[in-house]
Amino acid sequence: MDKVIVEKVSKIYSVGKVKVEALKNVSFEIDKNEFISLVGPSGSGKSTLIYLIGALDKPSTGRINVFGVDISSLKNSQATKWRRKNVGIIFQFFHLIPTLTAIENVVLSAELAGISKRERVKRARELLEFVGLGDKMDRFPSELSGGEQQRVAIARALAGDPQLILADEPTANLDYPNKIRIVELLNRAKELGKTVIFATHDIELAKYSDRIISIRDGKIVEG
């Protein structure tokens, strides 16, 4: 099954005695090798969906199937193993390890994904070249600009050769030229055969994708 299928998914969080319904009976499908923008304002449920599709959390109700795997039924240990091999995640905040260089951050991700020791450094070098940082592989995150750190994060997300790339507001803290550069890199990831889900509140950036899915107040309103 070459699709991401979100079927009647709801997510309810308990905040003290208050229950917050972050997602409300959400359903949609994404084809393999499709680049989707998930668009909505802050608090609309975009990040919650990214976390659920990446098996970082479980839905309260409903099912999520990613390329034939019912990830909503996986145990935590199974979800971790599946995620490391199949998903690359890019966050709004770069989450690079500050004591590791750019190439060491990418190599570590490849190692966690089970890439052989012989291949890790080669793959990391190729990916940093891919994102335009071939001359800055040995720099620490503090020696890189915000846009460069996010490009390292993209290389890291690709290190395990995942089928699915999840990008949660990766352009939010960047200036306009770097926003465009990041979206272009996501498009290049799609050209490598990846399925890309890009969460954003910026409709202009969303137009770079194949299709837009709009979400408001935890419900799909378009797409």
Buried (B, 14 or more C-beta within 10 A) or exposed (E): EEBBBBBEBBBBEEEEEEEEBBBBBBEBEBEBBBBBBBBBEEEBBBBBBBBBBBBBBBBBEBBBBBBEBEBBEBEEEEBBBBBBBBBBBBBBBBEBEEEBBBBBBBBBBBBBBEBEEEEBBEBBBBBBEBBBBEEBBEBBBEEBEBBBBBBBBBBBBBBBBBBBBBBBBBBBBBEEEBBBBBBEBBBBBBEEEBBBBBBBBBEEBBEBBBEBBBBBBBBBEEB
